[in-house]
Amino acid sequence: MTKEPLVKGTFETKKGKEIVITGTHVLNVVACVAALMLVIVLLQWWRTGEHLPFEILLCLVPAIVSGGYNLVKWLRARR
């Protein structure tokens, strides 16, 4: 595995500061969206009583787990 970021882009703020967007940032956004989607699906399941489709869990859980792993790494680095 290489140390190069998966996706690299730049964003310039109004103050002229340049922010680099890497693959880790993209993965964290995907993990947040997946967690939100899982909450919405669970609320629908709670309201209707129908069982969750297994395919939804298969898609959402890995993204949430990898985002959680990134969060733990970030918290340890901040110590």
Protein Blocks (a to p, Z undefined) as FASTA:
>chain_A
ZZbdfbdcddddfkopacdddfklmmmmmmmmmmmmmmmmmmmmmmnopacdfklmmmmm
mmmmmmmmmmmmmmmmmZZ
